[in-house]
């Protein structure tokens, strides 16, 4: 009788052990499934955010025929997605024999609703703390020719000028602008590194560069060139 009880208890312990093991496996499968569902949900929300911003952005710039109005609206919309960030457009122009304009860039910046436009060289408004003041014409040209999203590290590799200690306080990215295989320039987005630009923010801005580039190309005429 005692032997039977021991044998029965042994079988019961073995059964409980197998049951617990099966429960752990099941719990692990449920955890994996839940994590996958959460990851997919995040991706779905991310896509929805991009679609929502893209729709609002295109609705805002549709019908724009003046370059400055277009860029001002684009900068304002981008700032809604990159809170407290500065947005500057670097538009490339080639040699113009009629005006003796040298190949370079126009810098389009907007502060207090007013455009500030500079030819090739850095801003000359006396604001030494502007990130644009660290960008030489050679650096602008390198970013333009790279035709890719450039991080602050990429810009340093291209000989970005400025003190490393000061640059540690900046989060910056450049995004190329192009239409039908033609590079038009790039945009610079930067703000304090205390609020670093996120990959989601850059993704949303990248999503509208195609339509924005097309609009810029449509607006650009010889009358927009400045000697």
ABEGO torsion letter per residue (X at the ends): XAAAAAAAAAAAAAAAAAAAAAAAAAAAAAAAAAAAAAAAAAAAAAAAAAAAAAAAAAAAABGBABAAAAAAAAAAAAAAABBGBBBBBBBBBBBBAAAGBBBEBBBBBBBGGBBBBBBGBBBAAGBAABAAAABBAAAAAAAAAAGBBBBAAAAAAAGBBEBAAAAAABBBBBBBBBBGGBBAEBBBBBBBAABBBBAAAAAAAAAAAAAAAAAAAAABBAAABBX
